[in-house]
């Protein structure tokens, strides 16, 4: 089964022994383990997380992990997005459950573009702190197709877990990448669609098959 090639996110999740519903460690989806989430100073993520029986106030500087592309979009893997962006704010997505970072930035043509980034995609909780795992090193990165159907593009890589054990994983590129204005675009806010959508009229192609274990 293809799902065996993908790491089970549950192996990274740790719940409080006294409160099995309380998530205290996770690689992603920090908002499921945090309270009072807010954005301060335009680039500091602040929240309360449970640690040793108390709710601890912690912060994470998003400028260390998020920047802007030449197309004026917020992107992971760059830096200092707040230096070149205006109207920065954090709000829940339209479905009301994912914390989204919104900002207006200039593209290479000098046009202002409003874009958004799902903070839960790469930010988690560990040892009572907010952590970003986007910078985690990967090796043997390659592009392939879904062995199950053979038509879904995936990027494969080898990444070490918190114990230093190397594991193979795959990410379904069609989950968030589509076509817009004759170019490729990435919109994390569409990542939770439940069925594949092909060639919508005048729209963007987004795909996801959660039943197959993609993450």
C-alpha positions as CSV (number, residue, x, y, z in Angstrom):
1,X,0.0,0.0,0.0
2,X,1.2,3.5,-0.8
3,X,0.3,4.8,2.6
4,X,3.2,2.9,4.1
5,X,5.6,5.2,2.3
6,X,4.2,8.2,4.2
7,X,5.0,8.8,7.9
8,X,2.0,8.5,10.2
9,X,1.6,11.8,11.9
10,X,0.2,10.1,15.0
11,X,3.7,8.8,15.8
12,X,4.8,12.4,16.4
13,X,1.8,13.4,18.5
14,X,1.9,13.2,22.3
15,X,-1.1,13.7,24.5
16,X,-1.3,14.6,28.2
17,X,-1.5,11.5,30.4
18,X,-4.1,13.1,32.7
19,X,-6.1,14.6,29.8
20,X,-5.9,12.3,26.7
21,X,-7.6,15.0,24.6
22,X,-4.9,17.5,25.3
23,X,-2.2,17.6,22.6
24,X,1.2,18.6,24.1
25,X,3.5,17.6,21.2
26,X,3.0,17.7,17.5
27,X,4.9,18.4,14.3
28,X,2.1,20.4,12.8
29,X,-1.3,21.9,13.7
30,X,-0.1,23.8,16.7
31,X,-3.6,25.4,16.9
32,X,-5.0,22.1,18.2
33,X,-2.7,22.4,21.3
34,X,-2.8,26.1,21.9
35,X,-5.0,28.8,23.4
36,X,-5.2,32.6,23.0
37,X,-3.4,32.5,19.6
38,X,-2.5,36.0,18.3
39,X,-0.1,37.9,16.1
40,X,1.8,40.8,17.7
41,X,4.2,43.3,16.2
42,X,3.2,42.1,12.7
43,X,5.4,39.0,12.8
44,X,5.4,37.4,16.2
45,X,3.1,34.5,16.8
46,X,2.1,34.3,20.4
47,X,0.0,31.6,22.2
48,X,-0.5,29.6,25.4
49,X,0.5,26.0,25.4
50,X,0.2,23.4,28.1
51,X,3.5,22.4,29.8
52,X,3.9,20.6,33.1
53,X,0.3,21.3,34.2
54,X,0.3,25.0,33.4
55,X,-0.6,27.1,30.3
56,X,2.6,28.8,29.3
57,X,2.8,31.9,27.1
58,X,5.2,31.3,24.2
59,X,6.2,33.1,21.0
60,X,7.7,32.4,17.6
61,X,9.2,34.9,15.2
62,X,7.6,34.2,11.8
63,X,10.2,36.4,10.1
64,X,12.7,33.6,10.6
65,X,10.7,31.1,8.5
66,X,8.4,33.1,6.1
67,X,9.2,35.6,3.3
68,X,7.8,36.8,0.1
69,X,8.3,35.5,-3.5
70,X,9.0,37.5,-6.6
71,X,5.3,37.1,-7.3
72,X,4.4,38.9,-4.1
73,X,3.2,35.8,-2.3
74,X,3.9,34.6,1.3
75,X,6.2,31.5,1.2
76,X,7.8,29.2,3.6
77,X,11.6,28.9,3.5
78,X,12.3,32.6,3.0
79,X,12.8,35.3,5.7
80,X,11.6,38.7,6.9
81,X,8.2,38.8,5.2
82,X,7.1,41.7,7.5
83,X,9.8,44.0,6.1
84,X,8.2,44.0,2.6
85,X,4.6,43.4,3.5
86,X,1.7,45.6,4.6
87,X,-1.7,45.0,6.1
88,X,-0.4,41.9,7.9
89,X,-2.9,40.1,10.0
90,X,-3.8,36.6,11.3
91,X,-7.3,35.2,11.0
92,X,-9.0,31.8,10.7
93,X,-9.7,30.5,7.3
94,X,-13.2,30.7,5.8
95,X,-14.1,27.3,7.4
96,X,-13.1,28.7,10.9
97,X,-10.4,26.2,12.0
98,X,-7.0,27.0,10.5
99,X,-4.9,30.0,11.5
100,X,-4.0,31.9,8.3
101,X,-1.4,34.6,7.9
102,X,-2.5,37.3,5.5
103,X,-0.4,40.1,4.0
104,X,-0.1,42.4,1.0
105,X,3.2,42.4,-0.9
106,X,4.5,43.8,-4.1
107,X,5.4,41.4,-7.0
108,X,8.3,42.0,-9.4
109,X,6.1,44.2,-11.6
110,X,5.3,46.5,-8.7
111,X,1.7,45.3,-8.3
112,X,0.2,44.8,-4.8
113,X,-0.9,41.2,-4.2
114,X,-2.9,39.9,-1.2
115,X,-1.8,36.3,-0.2
116,X,-2.3,33.9,2.7
117,X,-0.3,31.1,4.3
118,X,-1.6,28.4,6.6
119,X,0.5,28.6,9.8
120,X,-0.7,25.2,11.0
121,X,1.0,23.6,8.0
122,X,4.6,23.8,9.4
123,X,4.2,25.0,13.0
124,X,3.9,22.5,15.9
125,X,4.3,22.2,19.7
126,X,7.3,20.6,21.4
127,X,8.6,20.9,25.0
128,X,6.2,23.7,25.8
129,X,7.3,25.8,22.8
130,X,6.1,26.7,19.4
131,X,8.4,25.2,16.7
132,X,8.6,25.4,13.0
133,X,9.6,22.2,11.1
134,X,9.9,23.7,7.7
135,X,13.6,24.1,8.1
136,X,14.1,20.4,8.9
137,X,16.7,19.0,6.6
138,X,15.8,16.5,3.9
139,X,17.9,14.3,1.6
140,X,17.2,12.2,-1.5
141,X,14.5,14.6,-2.7
142,X,12.9,13.5,-5.9
143,X,9.7,13.7,-7.9
144,X,7.5,10.8,-8.6
145,X,4.0,9.5,-9.2
146,X,1.5,7.9,-6.9
147,X,2.2,4.1,-7.1
148,X,-1.5,3.5,-6.6
149,X,-2.9,5.4,-9.6
150,X,0.1,6.6,-11.4
151,X,-1.2,10.1,-12.2
152,X,-0.8,12.0,-9.0
153,X,2.6,14.0,-8.8
154,X,4.4,13.5,-5.4
155,X,7.7,14.8,-4.1
156,X,9.6,12.2,-2.0
157,X,12.3,12.8,0.5
158,X,14.2,11.2,3.4
159,X,13.8,13.1,6.7
160,X,15.1,12.2,10.1
161,X,12.5,12.1,12.9
162,X,13.0,13.5,16.5
163,X,15.0,10.3,17.4
164,X,17.4,10.7,14.4
165,X,15.9,7.8,12.5
166,X,15.7,8.4,8.7
167,X,12.3,7.8,7.2
168,X,10.9,8.0,3.7
169,X,8.0,10.3,3.2
170,X,5.9,11.8,0.4
171,X,3.9,14.9,-0.2
172,X,1.0,15.1,-2.7
173,X,1.8,18.2,-4.8
174,X,-1.7,18.3,-6.2
175,X,-3.1,18.9,-2.8
176,X,-2.4,22.7,-2.9
177,X,-0.9,23.5,-6.3
178,X,-3.1,24.5,-9.1
179,X,-3.1,26.6,-12.3
180,X,-4.1,30.3,-12.2
181,X,-3.6,33.0,-14.8
182,X,-1.5,30.7,-17.0
183,X,0.9,29.9,-14.1
184,X,1.4,27.5,-11.2
185,X,0.0,28.7,-7.9
186,X,-0.1,27.3,-4.4
187,X,-3.0,27.9,-2.0
188,X,-2.9,26.1,1.3
189,X,-6.4,27.3,2.2
190,X,-7.8,24.8,-0.3
191,X,-5.9,21.9,1.1
192,X,-8.8,20.3,3.0
193,X,-11.0,19.7,-0.1
194,X,-12.4,16.2,0.2
195,X,-12.4,15.1,-3.4
196,X,-10.3,15.7,-6.5
197,X,-11.5,18.5,-8.7
198,X,-10.3,18.5,-12.3
199,X,-10.4,21.3,-14.8
200,X,-13.0,23.5,-13.2
201,X,-14.3,26.2,-15.6
202,X,-12.3,29.4,-15.2
203,X,-10.9,28.2,-11.9
204,X,-7.9,26.5,-10.3
205,X,-7.2,22.8,-10.1
206,X,-7.0,21.5,-6.5
207,X,-6.7,17.8,-5.5
208,X,-6.8,15.9,-2.3
209,X,-7.5,12.3,-1.4
210,X,-7.5,12.1,2.5
211,X,-8.8,8.6,2.4
212,X,-5.5,7.5,1.0
213,X,-3.5,8.9,3.9
214,X,-2.0,12.0,2.3
215,X,-0.9,14.7,4.6
